[in-house]
Every structure is written in C-alpha cells, then in structure tokens.
Amino acid sequence: MFRPAARLLGSCTRQISTKVTRTSERADHPGSSTVFTDDLVFINPREELPVPTYRVTDRSGNVKGKAKLPDIPDDKLVEMYRKMALLSKMDKILLQSQRQGRISFYMTCSGEEAAVVGSAAALEMVDTVFTQYREVGVYLWRGFTLDNVMNQCFATHKDNTKGRQMPIHYSAKHLNIQTVSSTLATQVPNAVGYAYSNRISGRDAVSVAFFGEGAASEGDVHAAMNMAATLSCPTLFICRNNGYAISTSTKDQYVGDGIVVRAVGYGIRCIRIDGNDVFAVYAGVKAARALALEHSCPVLIELMTYRVGHHSTSDDSTAYRSIDEVNYWDREDSPVGRLAQHLITKGLWSTDLEESYAKECRKEIMTSFARAESERSPNPLWVFDDVYDSLSDHLVEQRREMREHLEKYGENYSLDKYMPVE
C-alpha cells in the first residue's frame, strides 16, 4: 500500500554530475559511500535540472496529464473548501479591524489557504503539529472555533493563553497543536524531538513542523533536519515557499534550487508540490505521512505558493513589490477560486451556494468578533500564574505588590475592563 507514496516522493533522488566517469573501485571512507573517479570535475548545481513541482490540477481546476485525484470523499472535499473560504474571509475582516485599531496586530494567510488546509486535512489527530504563524487554517480544520480565534486576537479572559500572547499566537493542546512562538524556527527542532519521543515510545504518529522558506535560513532548521535524519525521526518538514521572507524575495535568500534540495544533503526524502493545488498538497502530505511511518524517517515537503497579503500589519509590501505582481497571483492562481471552480464543475458547488455561504461566513465572523470585543480582559494578577508549576516566593511577593498598587491606584487603569481582582 505504500508503493505509491515511495513513487511520489522519489522525484528528488536524482543522479548528479553524469559527466564524471566512475570506476568500480569503492572508496571506503567512513564519511560517505561512493566509488573513485579519475576525473577532476566540480559539481555545478546550476547545470542540474531543477526539481519538478508535483501537481494534480491546473489553475482552472482541471486534472492534468496522468495525474489522478486523491481519494477524498465529496463531503470532506466540500468541507475543505468551506474552511479555506472561511479563512480567507476571516483574514480580510481581522486585517481591516487592525487597521481600525480594534486589535493590535494580525497576519493573513491570503494565497496560502490550500497549502495549510490541504496539509491539515491529510494528517490525523494523533499527529502533533508545530506551526509557525501563518497556519491558523490547521487550527480551524481541527476544530478551533471562531470564538477561539477572536478571544485570542482580542486577548480576552476567555483566551486559553489568558491574553499573554500577541494576536495570532494561538494554542490548542486539546487539538494536538503546539503554541505559536514568535521566535523564528524554534518549533522545528521541537517537532523533531517530539518525533523522536514517538519513535522510542512506539506511537504510530508523526510530528509536523510548518515553516517558511525564510525561516529555512535559520540554523535551527538545519540542525533539526540533520537530527531527524540521523535519529530516524518520523517528522514532516512542511515548508511554505511563498516567495518572500518579509521584504526579502527568494532571489535574495538563496541561489540554489529552493528548499527541497537541501533535504538531499541530509539524506532526507523530499518532494516539491504546487502549494496552490489542494489536491496535490493533500496527496503529497498523505503519502509523506505513510512513508515517514513505514520507514521511521523524516520527509521534507516544499509547497510552492505566493503570499498575496503583506507579511503582517506591520509591513507594507508595496515598498518592495508591485501591486501588479500581487494582483496577478490573486487573479490567476487563487487557491480558493481554483478549488471552487473544480467543485462547480463536479456539481458539488454553485454560484448560489457561494453567495449564501459568503453571507453565512460574514455573519458568523462578525458575531464572534463582536462577542470577543465586548469581553473583559484577563485579571492583571493572572500574569503571575503558570510561570512555574506553583508560585515561587518572589512571585508571591510581586503579586502582593501589584495587588497593593492596584488597590491604591486602580482608578488610573480602567479596571472595569478587566476581570475583577480577587
């Protein structure tokens, strides 16, 4: 049953430097397994063909060539579309709300909906996910509600991190998703450590690390991949290559053939996929998961996509790319529109359904938005909780000092907007 997975993920294992004449005499050095050659030839990666990008459908949603649609039940496929469309609409509303000063910060997933939701749909709940910060679609797919999203972005007392994280830094232990961290790429070695725990404990699950191509320049990613390979950790490295690391385009980030080829140097199976094709994403991640479990090995997946939105609300991408470029990708290769067209062709969706669902989404989003906006902020004294398993002596003292301060100067802090101080 795993043969298709091995076939699909074998595209990166290529013979390089065919100009070199190889002899039959083996070079038995401990650092490699190879044969000797008489030719003094340097490998020039620019002469090698780039790794191909796997796809199932074209930009119009039509199946191409010999590709086959993955086995996705119609109801699941429609739900994948609904989550992608909901994510797209939620992003627009929360982006506008930040511009209005109603929340402090936001990051959209615009243009990357298929990469995120398609991956999430191919995983199992037993798989522990370590996200970067543009994967709220994974949360939504696993059951994170709009109320959960809004309470986190508004830092209300109902936020499960008690308002201590900046917006979009979600956490969902009950959904087997680790907390988002601002520090770039720290989640990647964590994911490998978790996978190592799975392996030695015999758990039939993978760990998943999402990151961008910019984060792939961090040393944490290289250390994590080497550790995963040498320790045989069933880890999925899912890299969203969206073209930009904030304002730095890929042409200024690396000279090599993207991120996928780096896996070869670590002895990791890898594949490059059209990240805007939800069918290719689903098929690739599903196959990678099977391969990782069968061989107890890591797999790297590079999802080629495009970041339509600004990096964050702190960024103005018109300073480093043209509006025409953004509009081209939004118009010509929208992951949401691409899947919608496919569903309409199959008779699973329609323009009438699209119109009614758009209204339904907006109503649900705005209802949750208004509910969270009216909630109180966390009790200020909660800041001392959960730092340690129990309050240390110095935190007890600091908490007492804050309580006394609030009792004396509370009228200066609009405490009516916070949960009552016990």
Order of alpha helices (4+ residues) and beta strands (2+ residues): alpha-beta-beta-alpha-alpha-beta-alpha-alpha-alpha-beta-alpha-beta-beta-beta-alpha-beta-alpha-beta-alpha-alpha-alpha-alpha
